[in-house]
Every structure is written in C-alpha cells, then in structure tokens.
C-alpha cells in the first residue's frame, strides 16, 4: 500500500473515532441536561406546594408550622403576630390574640396587656 493511501486510511479512522467520542459526549451532555431539568421541575413542584400551603394557612388566619418562637423567627424572619398582620390582614390586636403566649416576644406580651387594659 502506498504511504498516501495509508495516511488517508489512518485519517479516516481518526475521524471515525472522533465522531464516536463526540456522539458519546453529546449523549452524556444530553443526559445531564435532562437530569438538571428534572431537578428544576422537582424543585418547582416543591416550591409550588409550599406556596399553596402558605396561602391556605394565610386564608385560614393560621400560622405556618414552627416548633418555637426562635424557630419561627429563623424561618420567616418576623414574629408570628407580625406574620399574621402582614399575610392574613389582621390588625395588631387580632394577631396578638391569635398567637399563643409561648410564641410571643416579651414586647408583644406587654403590648397585648396594654391593649387589654385600654379596653377595660
């Protein structure tokens, strides 16, 4: 075989190998993209469920779940009474009456007592 023909044959082999590698790379990239899309879809579903739960709680004038005042503050960034004012449309007195004493700050307890004294 002539050297030129041998060189052409080797080049064709290299091109075939490169094409196979590219196809494999494209397949793995496509799989990765699908996994990312599935992950985004799952994350979106979870966020939607949380939003629906929060909306339901707001409509009922209920607080979202939390085990303590500090837990609530860490999750939502505001006290439960203020949360109800902002999200359930309650006034301060209604919100303070809706929240159990163990979920109120000392300032909220004082404010509630002052409001009760004013009404008496």
Secondary structure, 3 states (H helix, E strand, C coil): CCHHHHHHHHHHHHHHHHHHHHHHHHHHHHHHHHHHHHHHHHHHHHHHHHHHHHHHHHHHCCCCCCCCHHHHHHHHCCCHHHHHHHHHCCCHHHHHHHCCHHHCCHHHHHHHHHHHHHHC
